[in-house]
Amino acid sequence: MNEKDDSKDLWVFTEIKDHERVDECALEILGKARDIADKLDQKLVSIVLALDAEQYLSTIKDHGVDKIIYFSHQDLKHYHERIFTKLIHKLVEKYTPSIFLFPSTEAGNALAARVAYKCRTGLVSDVLNLELDDEYGNNLLLTDKPAYGGNIHVKITCPSKRPQMCTITRGTFNKRKIRKSTINIVKEKYEFERNELKIKILGAPTRKDKPSSTLSDAEFVIGGGQGLGSKDNFEKLYDLAKYTKGKLGGTRRPILNGWMPEHLQIGISGESIKPKLYISFGISGAIQHITGITDSNIIISINTDPNASIFKTSDYCIVADANEILNELLEYYKIEE
Ligand SMILES: Cc1cc2nc3c(=O)[nH]c(=O)nc-3n(C[C@H](O)[C@H](O)[C@H](O)COP(=O)(O)OP(=O)(O)OC[C@H]3O[C@@H](n4cnc5c(N)ncnc54)[C@H](O)[C@@H]3O)c2cc1C
């Protein structure tokens, strides 16, 4: 869609996960989108595609929407790229939204890319903030996009094409409970020709059970990073966690090194934590990690580099060798035992 002048309203693709719940990230986005819609004096619209979609509407209504447009059909039980893309593209053509936000989930990213292509508009993926901007045009959506592992951030706008689209990383915004006095509900008619399907799903998708992490509810978390230098050093963190009754997590690096299992990753593509105390050992503070720890009450960080970026987010900064401190702590707890 090229004509920006006709466009109106702010849409959020409100994904239904595993045909059982509304995606948390989508609910977080609705909270921020409510503010933007108010500033623009536009309606906030939730877009839902699901089997028995009606069952999710009451949850969505509690998150500040003015309107819900939904399709309900058994073909929508699982995300299907052709069906979802076609239905959503038709909706965009019919209602011409100004902004369209997606959660940065597997389905959200795949769908947003396809819809953007169909609409001949731009798409920014995995953004970390949204603002309205007057510098480059009247009330354009200004997205904050991290690149090169978070070492640079770029501001991106979509000045002439509509809708302005982006996918947003989980944990970027907070969920907010707001119920508007009037909420308009629109059920769209499901229409899809089966012969348009190029692939056939022969069985229901199955989810491989991952070991579950208890990090997100832990009160005390110990985080290990590359700076610990070796698997042997890293394993001492498990002892510290045992003595202190803390939970162990870490950055992506120890996972890539084979020092720690994947489900203990903290950050953008792992767990978000909110403990009373988080202590990081040899972690640089890449944005992908920081995103997962910002709700911690107190953060103590140990790093040899006085300019390590994790210190910007920490309450207590210890410029020291993390292994030395770890050894001293273990000595202390062994004596106490
Ligand atoms: C799409 C994408 C998603 C990602 N998702 C995540 C995610 O969810 N979570 C995540 O954590 N990362 C994620 N990453 C990786 C992230 O970008 C960083 O590479 C990673 O967080 C860095 O890990 P680190 O701090 O352990 O290692 P490094 O960046 O290598 O930092 C090591 C730190 O240790 C310090 N150090 C060295 N020796 C010592 C010592 N003896 N004592 C104390 N300090 C020492 C150094 O000064 C340095 O600051 C993602 C990357 C991408 C591209």
The ligand as an SDF file (V2000), in Angstrom:
LIG
                    3D

 53 58  0  0  0  0  0  0  0  0999 V2000
   19.9940  -12.2650   17.6790 C   0  0  0  0  0  0  0  0  0  0  0  0
   20.8550  -12.3780   18.9140 C   0  0  0  0  0  0  0  0  0  0  0  0
   20.2700  -12.7580   20.0870 C   0  0  0  0  0  0  0  0  0  0  0  0
   21.0440  -12.8640   21.2410 C   0  0  0  0  0  0  0  0  0  0  0  0
   20.4230  -13.2080   22.4000 N   0  0  0  0  0  0  0  0  0  0  0  0
   21.1480  -13.2110   23.5360 C   0  0  0  0  0  0  0  0  0  0  0  0
   20.5160  -13.4710   24.7980 C   0  0  0  0  0  0  0  0  0  0  0  0
   19.3110  -13.7200   24.9000 O   0  0  0  0  0  0  0  0  0  0  0  0
   21.2900  -13.4460   25.8970 N   0  0  0  0  0  0  0  0  0  0  0  0
   22.6250  -13.1640   25.8680 C   0  0  0  0  0  0  0  0  0  0  0  0
   23.2540  -13.1310   26.9310 O   0  0  0  0  0  0  0  0  0  0  0  0
   23.2410  -12.9250   24.6940 N   0  0  0  0  0  0  0  0  0  0  0  0
   22.5440  -12.9540   23.5290 C   0  0  0  0  0  0  0  0  0  0  0  0
   23.1830  -12.7090   22.3640 N   0  0  0  0  0  0  0  0  0  0  0  0
   24.6550  -12.5740   22.3700 C   0  0  0  0  0  0  0  0  0  0  0  0
   25.0850  -11.1810   22.8170 C   0  0  0  0  0  0  0  0  0  0  0  0
   25.0880  -10.3130   21.6900 O   0  0  0  0  0  0  0  0  0  0  0  0
   26.5330  -11.2020   23.3850 C   0  0  0  0  0  0  0  0  0  0  0  0
   27.3940  -11.7750   22.4370 O   0  0  0  0  0  0  0  0  0  0  0  0
   26.6460  -11.9810   24.6930 C   0  0  0  0  0  0  0  0  0  0  0  0
   25.6610  -11.5740   25.6190 O   0  0  0  0  0  0  0  0  0  0  0  0
   28.0180  -11.7040   25.2730 C   0  0  0  0  0  0  0  0  0  0  0  0
   28.2300  -12.5960   26.3130 O   0  0  0  0  0  0  0  0  0  0  0  0
   29.3270  -12.2980   27.4190 P   0  0  0  0  0  0  0  0  0  0  0  0
   29.0620  -11.0050   28.0880 O   0  0  0  0  0  0  0  0  0  0  0  0
   29.3770  -13.5320   28.2620 O   0  0  0  0  0  0  0  0  0  0  0  0
   30.6950  -12.2680   26.5750 O   0  0  0  0  0  0  0  0  0  0  0  0
   31.5890  -11.0710   26.0990 P   0  0  0  0  0  0  0  0  0  0  0  0
   30.8300  -10.0420   25.4000 O   0  0  0  0  0  0  0  0  0  0  0  0
   32.7450  -11.7060   25.3910 O   0  0  0  0  0  0  0  0  0  0  0  0
   32.1050  -10.4040   27.4500 O   0  0  0  0  0  0  0  0  0  0  0  0
   33.0030  -10.9840   28.3460 C   0  0  0  0  0  0  0  0  0  0  0  0
   33.2650   -9.9420   29.4280 C   0  0  0  0  0  0  0  0  0  0  0  0
   34.0720  -10.5320   30.4240 O   0  0  0  0  0  0  0  0  0  0  0  0
   35.0200   -9.5730   30.8660 C   0  0  0  0  0  0  0  0  0  0  0  0
   36.1350  -10.3420   31.4330 N   0  0  0  0  0  0  0  0  0  0  0  0
   37.1520  -10.9840   30.7680 C   0  0  0  0  0  0  0  0  0  0  0  0
   37.9090  -11.6300   31.6560 N   0  0  0  0  0  0  0  0  0  0  0  0
   37.3770  -11.4070   32.8870 C   0  0  0  0  0  0  0  0  0  0  0  0
   37.7080  -11.8330   34.2080 C   0  0  0  0  0  0  0  0  0  0  0  0
   38.7330  -12.6520   34.4330 N   0  0  0  0  0  0  0  0  0  0  0  0
   36.9310  -11.3910   35.2340 N   0  0  0  0  0  0  0  0  0  0  0  0
   35.8700  -10.5530   35.0200 C   0  0  0  0  0  0  0  0  0  0  0  0
   35.5270  -10.1370   33.8090 N   0  0  0  0  0  0  0  0  0  0  0  0
   36.2550  -10.5760   32.7510 C   0  0  0  0  0  0  0  0  0  0  0  0
   35.3780   -8.7720   29.6350 C   0  0  0  0  0  0  0  0  0  0  0  0
   35.8600   -7.4940   30.0180 O   0  0  0  0  0  0  0  0  0  0  0  0
   34.0250   -8.7100   28.9260 C   0  0  0  0  0  0  0  0  0  0  0  0
   33.3350   -7.5420   29.3440 O   0  0  0  0  0  0  0  0  0  0  0  0
   22.4410  -12.6010   21.2030 C   0  0  0  0  0  0  0  0  0  0  0  0
   23.0170  -12.2140   19.9940 C   0  0  0  0  0  0  0  0  0  0  0  0
   22.2450  -12.1040   18.8790 C   0  0  0  0  0  0  0  0  0  0  0  0
   22.9060  -11.6670   17.5920 C   0  0  0  0  0  0  0  0  0  0  0  0
  1  2  1  0
  2  3  1  0
  2 52  2  0
  3  4  2  0
  4  5  1  0
  4 50  1  0
  5  6  2  0
  6  7  1  0
  6 13  1  0
  7  8  2  0
  7  9  1  0
  9 10  1  0
 10 11  2  0
 10 12  1  0
 12 13  2  0
 13 14  1  0
 14 15  1  0
 14 50  1  0
 15 16  1  0
 16 17  1  0
 16 18  1  0
 18 19  1  0
 18 20  1  0
 20 21  1  0
 20 22  1  0
 22 23  1  0
 23 24  1  0
 24 25  2  0
 24 26  1  0
 24 27  1  0
 27 28  1  0
 28 29  2  0
 28 30  1  0
 28 31  1  0
 31 32  1  0
 32 33  1  0
 33 34  1  0
 33 48  1  0
 34 35  1  0
 35 36  1  0
 35 46  1  0
 36 37  1  0
 36 45  1  0
 37 38  2  0
 38 39  1  0
 39 40  1  0
 39 45  2  0
 40 41  1  0
 40 42  2  0
 42 43  1  0
 43 44  2  0
 44 45  1  0
 46 47  1  0
 46 48  1  0
 48 49  1  0
 50 51  2  0
 51 52  1  0
 52 53  1  0
M  END
$$$$
